[in-house]
Amino acid sequence: MTWGGRRDGAVRKLVVGARAAIGDPASRGPLIGAMEDDDPDVRAAATEALGVVGGSQEIECLLNLASTADEDVLVRLSALRALYRMEA
């Protein structure tokens, strides 16, 4: 899958980072979409970014992601970091 029509994971990761830096809660939907990217680095970045802009409704999503055994370890750790950042 490509997110935003881009094939380059580094570009998608930069977009995710920009969304986190802006900190707009309207980014939640696109970030959740990026958490389904084929590239684990993009998924991890999106997960951490959600820790910046996410709200209480994203906590369950992050908990599920952190406990998914077949998910990339970087993504799982990013979910835990996001939960910590959200004080969840």
PyMOL Python script that loads the backbone (N, CA, C, O; Angstrom):
from pymol import cmd

cmd.read_pdbstr("""\
ATOM      1  N   MET A   1       0.846  -1.176   0.000  1.00  0.00           N
ATOM      2  CA  MET A   1       0.000   0.000   0.000  1.00  0.00           C
ATOM      3  C   MET A   1       0.891   1.238   0.000  1.00  0.00           C
ATOM      4  O   MET A   1       1.949   1.254   0.629  1.00  0.00           O
ATOM      5  N   THR A   2       0.462   2.247  -0.695  1.00  0.00           N
ATOM      6  CA  THR A   2       1.138   3.533  -0.618  1.00  0.00           C
ATOM      7  C   THR A   2       0.177   4.528  -0.008  1.00  0.00           C
ATOM      8  O   THR A   2      -1.030   4.472  -0.245  1.00  0.00           O
ATOM      9  N   TRP A   3       0.711   5.425   0.768  1.00  0.00           N
ATOM     10  CA  TRP A   3      -0.102   6.406   1.469  1.00  0.00           C
ATOM     11  C   TRP A   3       0.105   7.742   0.798  1.00  0.00           C
ATOM     12  O   TRP A   3       1.244   8.177   0.625  1.00  0.00           O
ATOM     13  N   GLY A   4      -0.964   8.397   0.420  1.00  0.00           N
ATOM     14  CA  GLY A   4      -0.853   9.691  -0.229  1.00  0.00           C
ATOM     15  C   GLY A   4      -0.310   9.606  -1.642  1.00  0.00           C
ATOM     16  O   GLY A   4       0.158  10.609  -2.181  1.00  0.00           O
ATOM     17  N   GLY A   5      -0.361   8.417  -2.262  1.00  0.00           N
ATOM     18  CA  GLY A   5       0.106   8.254  -3.617  1.00  0.00           C
ATOM     19  C   GLY A   5       1.622   8.206  -3.748  1.00  0.00           C
ATOM     20  O   GLY A   5       2.134   8.203  -4.867  1.00  0.00           O
ATOM     21  N   ARG A   6       2.349   8.168  -2.646  1.00  0.00           N
ATOM     22  CA  ARG A   6       3.811   8.155  -2.677  1.00  0.00           C
ATOM     23  C   ARG A   6       4.328   6.740  -2.477  1.00  0.00           C
ATOM     24  O   ARG A   6       3.779   5.967  -1.692  1.00  0.00           O
ATOM     25  N   ARG A   7       5.384   6.416  -3.194  1.00  0.00           N
ATOM     26  CA  ARG A   7       6.017   5.114  -3.042  1.00  0.00           C
ATOM     27  C   ARG A   7       7.244   5.175  -2.130  1.00  0.00           C
ATOM     28  O   ARG A   7       7.700   4.142  -1.640  1.00  0.00           O
ATOM     29  N   ASP A   8       7.771   6.355  -1.902  1.00  0.00           N
ATOM     30  CA  ASP A   8       8.983   6.522  -1.121  1.00  0.00           C
ATOM     31  C   ASP A   8       8.651   6.626   0.370  1.00  0.00           C
ATOM     32  O   ASP A   8       8.034   7.594   0.814  1.00  0.00           O
ATOM     33  N   GLY A   9       9.071   5.614   1.135  1.00  0.00           N
ATOM     34  CA  GLY A   9       8.787   5.598   2.565  1.00  0.00           C
ATOM     35  C   GLY A   9       9.386   6.775   3.305  1.00  0.00           C
ATOM     36  O   GLY A   9       8.791   7.270   4.262  1.00  0.00           O
ATOM     37  N   ALA A  10      10.559   7.235   2.878  1.00  0.00           N
ATOM     38  CA  ALA A  10      11.194   8.370   3.550  1.00  0.00           C
ATOM     39  C   ALA A  10      10.350   9.637   3.412  1.00  0.00           C
ATOM     40  O   ALA A  10      10.259  10.432   4.347  1.00  0.00           O
ATOM     41  N   VAL A  11       9.741   9.818   2.256  1.00  0.00           N
ATOM     42  CA  VAL A  11       8.882  10.987   2.054  1.00  0.00           C
ATOM     43  C   VAL A  11       7.642  10.877   2.925  1.00  0.00           C
ATOM     44  O   VAL A  11       7.235  11.855   3.552  1.00  0.00           O
ATOM     45  N   ARG A  12       7.040   9.700   2.969  1.00  0.00           N
ATOM     46  CA  ARG A  12       5.848   9.508   3.804  1.00  0.00           C
ATOM     47  C   ARG A  12       6.189   9.737   5.273  1.00  0.00           C
ATOM     48  O   ARG A  12       5.393  10.312   6.016  1.00  0.00           O
ATOM     49  N   LYS A  13       7.362   9.291   5.688  1.00  0.00           N
ATOM     50  CA  LYS A  13       7.781   9.486   7.071  1.00  0.00           C
ATOM     51  C   LYS A  13       7.969  10.975   7.374  1.00  0.00           C
ATOM     52  O   LYS A  13       7.621  11.431   8.464  1.00  0.00           O
ATOM     53  N   LEU A  14       8.514  11.732   6.424  1.00  0.00           N
ATOM     54  CA  LEU A  14       8.648  13.175   6.608  1.00  0.00           C
ATOM     55  C   LEU A  14       7.294  13.859   6.747  1.00  0.00           C
ATOM     56  O   LEU A  14       7.136  14.773   7.556  1.00  0.00           O
ATOM     57  N   VAL A  15       6.329  13.422   5.967  1.00  0.00           N
ATOM     58  CA  VAL A  15       4.978  13.989   6.061  1.00  0.00           C
ATOM     59  C   VAL A  15       4.396  13.714   7.443  1.00  0.00           C
ATOM     60  O   VAL A  15       3.778  14.591   8.048  1.00  0.00           O
ATOM     61  N   VAL A  16       4.591  12.512   7.934  1.00  0.00           N
ATOM     62  CA  VAL A  16       4.105  12.161   9.271  1.00  0.00           C
ATOM     63  C   VAL A  16       4.782  13.041  10.313  1.00  0.00           C
ATOM     64  O   VAL A  16       4.123  13.540  11.225  1.00  0.00           O
ATOM     65  N   GLY A  17       6.091  13.235  10.187  1.00  0.00           N
ATOM     66  CA  GLY A  17       6.818  14.086  11.121  1.00  0.00           C
ATOM     67  C   GLY A  17       6.329  15.525  11.107  1.00  0.00           C
ATOM     68  O   GLY A  17       6.247  16.175  12.149  1.00  0.00           O
ATOM     69  N   ALA A  18       6.009  16.010   9.926  1.00  0.00           N
ATOM     70  CA  ALA A  18       5.484  17.382   9.808  1.00  0.00           C
ATOM     71  C   ALA A  18       4.140  17.497  10.504  1.00  0.00           C
ATOM     72  O   ALA A  18       3.870  18.492  11.177  1.00  0.00           O
ATOM     73  N   ARG A  19       3.297  16.491  10.349  1.00  0.00           N
ATOM     74  CA  ARG A  19       1.989  16.514  11.022  1.00  0.00           C
ATOM     75  C   ARG A  19       2.170  16.547  12.536  1.00  0.00           C
ATOM     76  O   ARG A  19       1.444  17.255  13.234  1.00  0.00           O
ATOM     77  N   ALA A  20       3.130  15.787  13.043  1.00  0.00           N
ATOM     78  CA  ALA A  20       3.382  15.780  14.487  1.00  0.00           C
ATOM     79  C   ALA A  20       3.912  17.134  14.940  1.00  0.00           C
ATOM     80  O   ALA A  20       3.516  17.636  15.992  1.00  0.00           O
ATOM     81  N   ALA A  21       4.806  17.729  14.152  1.00  0.00           N
ATOM     82  CA  ALA A  21       5.392  19.018  14.524  1.00  0.00           C
ATOM     83  C   ALA A  21       4.345  20.123  14.561  1.00  0.00           C
ATOM     84  O   ALA A  21       4.404  21.016  15.406  1.00  0.00           O
ATOM     85  N   ILE A  22       3.392  20.057  13.647  1.00  0.00           N
ATOM     86  CA  ILE A  22       2.319  21.050  13.629  1.00  0.00           C
ATOM     87  C   ILE A  22       1.415  20.858  14.842  1.00  0.00           C
ATOM     88  O   ILE A  22       0.946  21.830  15.434  1.00  0.00           O
ATOM     89  N   GLY A  23       1.173  19.595  15.208  1.00  0.00           N
ATOM     90  CA  GLY A  23       0.406  19.292  16.413  1.00  0.00           C
ATOM     91  C   GLY A  23      -1.091  19.494  16.297  1.00  0.00           C
ATOM     92  O   GLY A  23      -1.775  19.606  17.314  1.00  0.00           O
ATOM     93  N   ASP A  24      -1.612  19.542  15.091  1.00  0.00           N
ATOM     94  CA  ASP A  24      -3.046  19.770  14.882  1.00  0.00           C
ATOM     95  C   ASP A  24      -3.830  18.474  15.129  1.00  0.00           C
ATOM     96  O   ASP A  24      -3.554  17.464  14.481  1.00  0.00           O
ATOM     97  N   PRO A  25      -4.795  18.482  16.044  1.00  0.00           N
ATOM     98  CA  PRO A  25      -5.606  17.291  16.290  1.00  0.00           C
ATOM     99  C   PRO A  25      -6.332  16.780  15.040  1.00  0.00           C
ATOM    100  O   PRO A  25      -6.726  15.615  14.997  1.00  0.00           O
ATOM    101  N   ALA A  26      -6.515  17.626  14.032  1.00  0.00           N
ATOM    102  CA  ALA A  26      -7.145  17.176  12.785  1.00  0.00           C
ATOM    103  C   ALA A  26      -6.268  16.164  12.056  1.00  0.00           C
ATOM    104  O   ALA A  26      -6.722  15.524  11.108  1.00  0.00           O
ATOM    105  N   SER A  27      -5.033  16.015  12.481  1.00  0.00           N
ATOM    106  CA  SER A  27      -4.119  15.043  11.874  1.00  0.00           C
ATOM    107  C   SER A  27      -4.384  13.619  12.333  1.00  0.00           C
ATOM    108  O   SER A  27      -3.810  12.681  11.780  1.00  0.00           O
ATOM    109  N   ARG A  28      -5.223  13.438  13.310  1.00  0.00           N
ATOM    110  CA  ARG A  28      -5.458  12.100  13.864  1.00  0.00           C
ATOM    111  C   ARG A  28      -5.871  11.095  12.799  1.00  0.00           C
ATOM    112  O   ARG A  28      -5.308  10.002  12.735  1.00  0.00           O
ATOM    113  N   GLY A  29      -6.839  11.440  11.968  1.00  0.00           N
ATOM    114  CA  GLY A  29      -7.310  10.514  10.933  1.00  0.00           C
ATOM    115  C   GLY A  29      -6.214  10.103   9.971  1.00  0.00           C
ATOM    116  O   GLY A  29      -6.011   8.908   9.758  1.00  0.00           O
ATOM    117  N   PRO A  30      -5.490  11.066   9.374  1.00  0.00           N
ATOM    118  CA  PRO A  30      -4.405  10.693   8.474  1.00  0.00           C
ATOM    119  C   PRO A  30      -3.297   9.891   9.166  1.00  0.00           C
ATOM    120  O   PRO A  30      -2.702   9.005   8.553  1.00  0.00           O
ATOM    121  N   LEU A  31      -3.021  10.193  10.427  1.00  0.00           N
ATOM    122  CA  LEU A  31      -1.997   9.440  11.138  1.00  0.00           C
ATOM    123  C   LEU A  31      -2.436   8.003  11.386  1.00  0.00           C
ATOM    124  O   LEU A  31      -1.636   7.077  11.262  1.00  0.00           O
ATOM    125  N   ILE A  32      -3.694   7.817  11.733  1.00  0.00           N
ATOM    126  CA  ILE A  32      -4.207   6.458  11.908  1.00  0.00           C
ATOM    127  C   ILE A  32      -4.121   5.702  10.584  1.00  0.00           C
ATOM    128  O   ILE A  32      -3.806   4.513  10.563  1.00  0.00           O
ATOM    129  N   GLY A  33      -4.402   6.394   9.480  1.00  0.00           N
ATOM    130  CA  GLY A  33      -4.246   5.776   8.163  1.00  0.00           C
ATOM    131  C   GLY A  33      -2.806   5.399   7.884  1.00  0.00           C
ATOM    132  O   GLY A  33      -2.544   4.342   7.310  1.00  0.00           O
ATOM    133  N   ALA A  34      -1.866   6.247   8.283  1.00  0.00           N
ATOM    134  CA  ALA A  34      -0.444   5.966   8.064  1.00  0.00           C
ATOM    135  C   ALA A  34       0.041   4.808   8.918  1.00  0.00           C
ATOM    136  O   ALA A  34       1.057   4.191   8.600  1.00  0.00           O
ATOM    137  N   MET A  35      -0.669   4.502   9.997  1.00  0.00           N
ATOM    138  CA  MET A  35      -0.305   3.366  10.840  1.00  0.00           C
ATOM    139  C   MET A  35      -0.559   2.038  10.135  1.00  0.00           C
ATOM    140  O   MET A  35      -0.197   0.982  10.654  1.00  0.00           O
ATOM    141  N   GLU A  36      -1.175   2.082   8.960  1.00  0.00           N
ATOM    142  CA  GLU A  36      -1.407   0.870   8.167  1.00  0.00           C
ATOM    143  C   GLU A  36      -0.477   0.799   6.956  1.00  0.00           C
ATOM    144  O   GLU A  36      -0.655  -0.056   6.088  1.00  0.00           O
ATOM    145  N   ASP A  37       0.511   1.689   6.891  1.00  0.00           N
ATOM    146  CA  ASP A  37       1.467   1.729   5.791  1.00  0.00           C
ATOM    147  C   ASP A  37       2.259   0.427   5.743  1.00  0.00           C
ATOM    148  O   ASP A  37       2.429  -0.241   6.763  1.00  0.00           O
ATOM    149  N   ASP A  38       2.738   0.071   4.559  1.00  0.00           N
ATOM    150  CA  ASP A  38       3.552  -1.138   4.403  1.00  0.00           C
ATOM    151  C   ASP A  38       4.926  -1.011   5.053  1.00  0.00           C
ATOM    152  O   ASP A  38       5.519  -2.012   5.455  1.00  0.00           O
ATOM    153  N   ASP A  39       5.429   0.206   5.156  1.00  0.00           N
ATOM    154  CA  ASP A  39       6.766   0.453   5.689  1.00  0.00           C
ATOM    155  C   ASP A  39       6.699   0.577   7.210  1.00  0.00           C
ATOM    156  O   ASP A  39       6.010   1.459   7.722  1.00  0.00           O
ATOM    157  N   PRO A  40       7.405  -0.295   7.946  1.00  0.00           N
ATOM    158  CA  PRO A  40       7.344  -0.224   9.409  1.00  0.00           C
ATOM    159  C   PRO A  40       7.886   1.087   9.970  1.00  0.00           C
ATOM    160  O   PRO A  40       7.456   1.518  11.040  1.00  0.00           O
ATOM    161  N   ASP A  41       8.828   1.733   9.264  1.00  0.00           N
ATOM    162  CA  ASP A  41       9.336   3.027   9.738  1.00  0.00           C
ATOM    163  C   ASP A  41       8.248   4.098   9.680  1.00  0.00           C
ATOM    164  O   ASP A  41       8.159   4.952  10.562  1.00  0.00           O
ATOM    165  N   VAL A  42       7.432   4.047   8.646  1.00  0.00           N
ATOM    166  CA  VAL A  42       6.320   4.994   8.525  1.00  0.00           C
ATOM    167  C   VAL A  42       5.283   4.698   9.600  1.00  0.00           C
ATOM    168  O   VAL A  42       4.757   5.618  10.227  1.00  0.00           O
ATOM    169  N   ARG A  43       4.985   3.412   9.817  1.00  0.00           N
ATOM    170  CA  ARG A  43       4.015   3.044  10.858  1.00  0.00           C
ATOM    171  C   ARG A  43       4.498   3.495  12.229  1.00  0.00           C
ATOM    172  O   ARG A  43       3.714   4.003  13.031  1.00  0.00           O
ATOM    173  N   ALA A  44       5.792   3.312  12.501  1.00  0.00           N
ATOM    174  CA  ALA A  44       6.347   3.706  13.797  1.00  0.00           C
ATOM    175  C   ALA A  44       6.277   5.226  13.967  1.00  0.00           C
ATOM    176  O   ALA A  44       5.909   5.716  15.035  1.00  0.00           O
ATOM    177  N   ALA A  45       6.625   5.964  12.923  1.00  0.00           N
ATOM    178  CA  ALA A  45       6.570   7.429  12.994  1.00  0.00           C
ATOM    179  C   ALA A  45       5.144   7.910  13.215  1.00  0.00           C
ATOM    180  O   ALA A  45       4.907   8.827  14.002  1.00  0.00           O
ATOM    181  N   ALA A  46       4.200   7.295  12.523  1.00  0.00           N
ATOM    182  CA  ALA A  46       2.795   7.675  12.676  1.00  0.00           C
ATOM    183  C   ALA A  46       2.300   7.360  14.082  1.00  0.00           C
ATOM    184  O   ALA A  46       1.528   8.125  14.661  1.00  0.00           O
ATOM    185  N   THR A  47       2.737   6.254  14.617  1.00  0.00           N
ATOM    186  CA  THR A  47       2.335   5.861  15.964  1.00  0.00           C
ATOM    187  C   THR A  47       2.864   6.857  16.994  1.00  0.00           C
ATOM    188  O   THR A  47       2.130   7.278  17.889  1.00  0.00           O
ATOM    189  N   GLU A  48       4.131   7.233  16.869  1.00  0.00           N
ATOM    190  CA  GLU A  48       4.692   8.220  17.794  1.00  0.00           C
ATOM    191  C   GLU A  48       4.025   9.579  17.621  1.00  0.00           C
ATOM    192  O   GLU A  48       3.776  10.282  18.600  1.00  0.00           O
ATOM    193  N   ALA A  49       3.738   9.946  16.380  1.00  0.00           N
ATOM    194  CA  ALA A  49       3.068  11.229  16.123  1.00  0.00           C
ATOM    195  C   ALA A  49       1.690  11.260  16.758  1.00  0.00           C
ATOM    196  O   ALA A  49       1.239  12.305  17.229  1.00  0.00           O
ATOM    197  N   LEU A  50       1.024  10.116  16.772  1.00  0.00           N
ATOM    198  CA  LEU A  50      -0.289  10.058  17.404  1.00  0.00           C
ATOM    199  C   LEU A  50      -0.173  10.328  18.905  1.00  0.00           C
ATOM    200  O   LEU A  50      -1.113  10.834  19.518  1.00  0.00           O
ATOM    201  N   GLY A  51       0.960   9.996  19.489  1.00  0.00           N
ATOM    202  CA  GLY A  51       1.200  10.327  20.885  1.00  0.00           C
ATOM    203  C   GLY A  51       1.275  11.820  21.124  1.00  0.00           C
ATOM    204  O   GLY A  51       1.064  12.283  22.244  1.00  0.00           O
ATOM    205  N   VAL A  52       1.576  12.579  20.075  1.00  0.00           N
ATOM    206  CA  VAL A  52       1.654  14.039  20.177  1.00  0.00           C
ATOM    207  C   VAL A  52       0.277  14.670  19.988  1.00  0.00           C
ATOM    208  O   VAL A  52      -0.102  15.566  20.742  1.00  0.00           O
ATOM    209  N   VAL A  53      -0.470  14.212  18.994  1.00  0.00           N
ATOM    210  CA  VAL A  53      -1.742  14.863  18.644  1.00  0.00           C
ATOM    211  C   VAL A  53      -2.972  14.059  19.050  1.00  0.00           C
ATOM    212  O   VAL A  53      -4.097  14.541  18.926  1.00  0.00           O
ATOM    213  N   GLY A  54      -2.765  12.844  19.533  1.00  0.00           N
ATOM    214  CA  GLY A  54      -3.900  11.975  19.843  1.00  0.00           C
ATOM    215  C   GLY A  54      -4.643  12.384  21.098  1.00  0.00           C
ATOM    216  O   GLY A  54      -4.166  13.174  21.913  1.00  0.00           O
ATOM    217  N   GLY A  55      -5.806  11.824  21.216  1.00  0.00           N
ATOM    218  CA  GLY A  55      -6.643  12.056  22.379  1.00  0.00           C
ATOM    219  C   GLY A  55      -7.008  10.741  23.027  1.00  0.00           C
ATOM    220  O   GLY A  55      -6.480   9.690  22.662  1.00  0.00           O
ATOM    221  N   SER A  56      -7.896  10.796  23.974  1.00  0.00           N
ATOM    222  CA  SER A  56      -8.253   9.600  24.731  1.00  0.00           C
ATOM    223  C   SER A  56      -8.839   8.503  23.850  1.00  0.00           C
ATOM    224  O   SER A  56      -8.700   7.323  24.171  1.00  0.00           O
ATOM    225  N   GLN A  57      -9.488   8.866  22.749  1.00  0.00           N
ATOM    226  CA  GLN A  57     -10.086   7.851  21.882  1.00  0.00           C
ATOM    227  C   GLN A  57      -9.040   7.031  21.125  1.00  0.00           C
ATOM    228  O   GLN A  57      -9.360   5.955  20.622  1.00  0.00           O
ATOM    229  N   GLU A  58      -7.796   7.516  21.033  1.00  0.00           N
ATOM    230  CA  GLU A  58      -6.741   6.761  20.348  1.00  0.00           C
ATOM    231  C   GLU A  58      -5.990   5.812  21.277  1.00  0.00           C
ATOM    232  O   GLU A  58      -5.200   4.992  20.809  1.00  0.00           O
ATOM    233  N   ILE A  59      -6.221   5.908  22.571  1.00  0.00           N
ATOM    234  CA  ILE A  59      -5.484   5.082  23.531  1.00  0.00           C
ATOM    235  C   ILE A  59      -5.726   3.602  23.279  1.00  0.00           C
ATOM    236  O   ILE A  59      -4.776   2.819  23.285  1.00  0.00           O
ATOM    237  N   GLU A  60      -6.960   3.201  23.060  1.00  0.00           N
ATOM    238  CA  GLU A  60      -7.254   1.781  22.827  1.00  0.00           C
ATOM    239  C   GLU A  60      -6.557   1.278  21.566  1.00  0.00           C
ATOM    240  O   GLU A  60      -6.036   0.163  21.543  1.00  0.00           O
ATOM    241  N   CYS A  61      -6.549   2.089  20.534  1.00  0.00           N
ATOM    242  CA  CYS A  61      -5.861   1.735  19.287  1.00  0.00           C
ATOM    243  C   CYS A  61      -4.375   1.496  19.550  1.00  0.00           C
ATOM    244  O   CYS A  61      -3.801   0.525  19.057  1.00  0.00           O
ATOM    245  N   LEU A  62      -3.756   2.382  20.325  1.00  0.00           N
ATOM    246  CA  LEU A  62      -2.338   2.244  20.637  1.00  0.00           C
ATOM    247  C   LEU A  62      -2.073   1.039  21.525  1.00  0.00           C
ATOM    248  O   LEU A  62      -1.072   0.347  21.341  1.00  0.00           O
ATOM    249  N   LEU A  63      -2.949   0.779  22.481  1.00  0.00           N
ATOM    250  CA  LEU A  63      -2.802  -0.404  23.331  1.00  0.00           C
ATOM    251  C   LEU A  63      -2.867  -1.686  22.502  1.00  0.00           C
ATOM    252  O   LEU A  63      -2.073  -2.605  22.704  1.00  0.00           O
ATOM    253  N   ASN A  64      -3.818  -1.738  21.569  1.00  0.00           N
ATOM    254  CA  ASN A  64      -3.935  -2.911  20.693  1.00  0.00           C
ATOM    255  C   ASN A  64      -2.687  -3.088  19.842  1.00  0.00           C
ATOM    256  O   ASN A  64      -2.204  -4.207  19.664  1.00  0.00           O
ATOM    257  N   LEU A  65      -2.174  -2.006  19.326  1.00  0.00           N
ATOM    258  CA  LEU A  65      -0.979  -2.061  18.491  1.00  0.00           C
ATOM    259  C   LEU A  65       0.227  -2.532  19.300  1.00  0.00           C
ATOM    260  O   LEU A  65       1.014  -3.349  18.823  1.00  0.00           O
ATOM    261  N   ALA A  66       0.373  -2.025  20.509  1.00  0.00           N
ATOM    262  CA  ALA A  66       1.504  -2.406  21.360  1.00  0.00           C
ATOM    263  C   ALA A  66       1.478  -3.876  21.739  1.00  0.00           C
ATOM    264  O   ALA A  66       2.523  -4.468  22.008  1.00  0.00           O
ATOM    265  N   SER A  67       0.298  -4.466  21.763  1.00  0.00           N
ATOM    266  CA  SER A  67       0.185  -5.865  22.186  1.00  0.00           C
ATOM    267  C   SER A  67       0.005  -6.839  21.025  1.00  0.00           C
ATOM    268  O   SER A  67      -0.285  -8.014  21.249  1.00  0.00           O
ATOM    269  N   THR A  68       0.170  -6.374  19.796  1.00  0.00           N
ATOM    270  CA  THR A  68       0.045  -7.243  18.630  1.00  0.00           C
ATOM    271  C   THR A  68       1.378  -7.944  18.388  1.00  0.00           C
ATOM    272  O   THR A  68       2.352  -7.315  17.974  1.00  0.00           O
ATOM    273  N   ALA A  69       1.415  -9.243  18.647  1.00  0.00           N
ATOM    274  CA  ALA A  69       2.665  -9.999  18.604  1.00  0.00           C
ATOM    275  C   ALA A  69       3.317 -10.025  17.224  1.00  0.00           C
ATOM    276  O   ALA A  69       4.544 -10.072  17.132  1.00  0.00           O
ATOM    277  N   ASP A  70       2.539  -9.998  16.165  1.00  0.00           N
ATOM    278  CA  ASP A  70       3.131 -10.097  14.830  1.00  0.00           C
ATOM    279  C   ASP A  70       3.477  -8.734  14.223  1.00  0.00           C
ATOM    280  O   ASP A  70       3.881  -8.665  13.062  1.00  0.00           O
ATOM    281  N   GLU A  71       3.324  -7.656  14.985  1.00  0.00           N
ATOM    282  CA  GLU A  71       3.703  -6.315  14.511  1.00  0.00           C
ATOM    283  C   GLU A  71       5.206  -6.125  14.694  1.00  0.00           C
ATOM    284  O   GLU A  71       5.806  -6.720  15.589  1.00  0.00           O
ATOM    285  N   ASP A  72       5.800  -5.311  13.861  1.00  0.00           N
ATOM    286  CA  ASP A  72       7.218  -4.980  13.945  1.00  0.00           C
ATOM    287  C   ASP A  72       7.529  -4.428  15.342  1.00  0.00           C
ATOM    288  O   ASP A  72       6.754  -3.647  15.895  1.00  0.00           O
ATOM    289  N   VAL A  73       8.659  -4.837  15.899  1.00  0.00           N
ATOM    290  CA  VAL A  73       9.003  -4.437  17.263  1.00  0.00           C
ATOM    291  C   VAL A  73       9.163  -2.916  17.386  1.00  0.00           C
ATOM    292  O   VAL A  73       8.815  -2.348  18.421  1.00  0.00           O
ATOM    293  N   LEU A  74       9.678  -2.257  16.358  1.00  0.00           N
ATOM    294  CA  LEU A  74       9.806  -0.802  16.397  1.00  0.00           C
ATOM    295  C   LEU A  74       8.435  -0.128  16.514  1.00  0.00           C
ATOM    296  O   LEU A  74       8.284   0.854  17.241  1.00  0.00           O
ATOM    297  N   VAL A  75       7.459  -0.645  15.811  1.00  0.00           N
ATOM    298  CA  VAL A  75       6.107  -0.091  15.861  1.00  0.00           C
ATOM    299  C   VAL A  75       5.506  -0.321  17.248  1.00  0.00           C
ATOM    300  O   VAL A  75       4.858   0.568  17.800  1.00  0.00           O
ATOM    301  N   ARG A  76       5.716  -1.497  17.802  1.00  0.00           N
ATOM    302  CA  ARG A  76       5.190  -1.797  19.131  1.00  0.00           C
ATOM    303  C   ARG A  76       5.808  -0.884  20.192  1.00  0.00           C
ATOM    304  O   ARG A  76       5.106  -0.373  21.065  1.00  0.00           O
ATOM    305  N   LEU A  77       7.119  -0.684  20.111  1.00  0.00           N
ATOM    306  CA  LEU A  77       7.780   0.211  21.052  1.00  0.00           C
ATOM    307  C   LEU A  77       7.320   1.655  20.859  1.00  0.00           C
ATOM    308  O   LEU A  77       7.184   2.401  21.828  1.00  0.00           O
ATOM    309  N   SER A  78       7.085   2.039  19.625  1.00  0.00           N
ATOM    310  CA  SER A  78       6.577   3.388  19.347  1.00  0.00           C
ATOM    311  C   SER A  78       5.196   3.584  19.955  1.00  0.00           C
ATOM    312  O   SER A  78       4.878   4.668  20.444  1.00  0.00           O
ATOM    313  N   ALA A  79       4.380   2.543  19.927  1.00  0.00           N
ATOM    314  CA  ALA A  79       3.053   2.620  20.534  1.00  0.00           C
ATOM    315  C   ALA A  79       3.175   2.806  22.050  1.00  0.00           C
ATOM    316  O   ALA A  79       2.439   3.591  22.647  1.00  0.00           O
ATOM    317  N   LEU A  80       4.102   2.084  22.658  1.00  0.00           N
ATOM    318  CA  LEU A  80       4.312   2.238  24.098  1.00  0.00           C
ATOM    319  C   LEU A  80       4.814   3.648  24.425  1.00  0.00           C
ATOM    320  O   LEU A  80       4.388   4.253  25.410  1.00  0.00           O
ATOM    321  N   ARG A  81       5.710   4.157  23.603  1.00  0.00           N
ATOM    322  CA  ARG A  81       6.218   5.519  23.815  1.00  0.00           C
ATOM    323  C   ARG A  81       5.095   6.548  23.671  1.00  0.00           C
ATOM    324  O   ARG A  81       5.018   7.505  24.441  1.00  0.00           O
ATOM    325  N   ALA A  82       4.234   6.343  22.687  1.00  0.00           N
ATOM    326  CA  ALA A  82       3.101   7.256  22.495  1.00  0.00           C
ATOM    327  C   ALA A  82       2.158   7.217  23.701  1.00  0.00           C
ATOM    328  O   ALA A  82       1.673   8.253  24.155  1.00  0.00           O
ATOM    329  N   LEU A  83       1.909   6.028  24.204  1.00  0.00           N
ATOM    330  CA  LEU A  83       1.048   5.890  25.390  1.00  0.00           C
ATOM    331  C   LEU A  83       1.670   6.590  26.590  1.00  0.00           C
ATOM    332  O   LEU A  83       0.973   7.252  27.360  1.00  0.00           O
ATOM    333  N   TYR A  84       2.968   6.445  26.746  1.00  0.00           N
ATOM    334  CA  TYR A  84       3.670   7.119  27.843  1.00  0.00           C
ATOM    335  C   TYR A  84       3.559   8.631  27.700  1.00  0.00           C
ATOM    336  O   TYR A  84       3.302   9.343  28.671  1.00  0.00           O
ATOM    337  N   ARG A  85       3.757   9.111  26.472  1.00  0.00           N
ATOM    338  CA  ARG A  85       3.673  10.549  26.220  1.00  0.00           C
ATOM    339  C   ARG A  85       2.273  11.077  26.546  1.00  0.00           C
ATOM    340  O   ARG A  85       2.120  12.200  27.027  1.00  0.00           O
ATOM    341  N   MET A  86       1.259  10.259  26.282  1.00  0.00           N
ATOM    342  CA  MET A  86      -0.127  10.643  26.537  1.00  0.00           C
ATOM    343  C   MET A  86      -0.517  10.420  28.000  1.00  0.00           C
ATOM    344  O   MET A  86      -1.641  10.713  28.407  1.00  0.00           O
ATOM    345  N   GLU A  87       0.436   9.895  28.786  1.00  0.00           N
ATOM    346  CA  GLU A  87       0.208   9.563  30.196  1.00  0.00           C
ATOM    347  C   GLU A  87      -0.950   8.580  30.364  1.00  0.00           C
ATOM    348  O   GLU A  87      -1.768   8.696  31.277  1.00  0.00           O
ATOM    349  N   ALA A  88      -0.988   7.612  29.451  1.00  0.00           N
ATOM    350  CA  ALA A  88      -2.051   6.599  29.481  1.00  0.00           C
ATOM    351  C   ALA A  88      -1.573   5.338  30.187  1.00  0.00           C
ATOM    352  O   ALA A  88      -2.330   4.375  30.310  1.00  0.00           O
TER     353      ALA A  88
END
""", "prot")
cmd.dss("prot")
cmd.show_as("cartoon", "prot")
cmd.util.cbc("prot")
cmd.orient("prot")
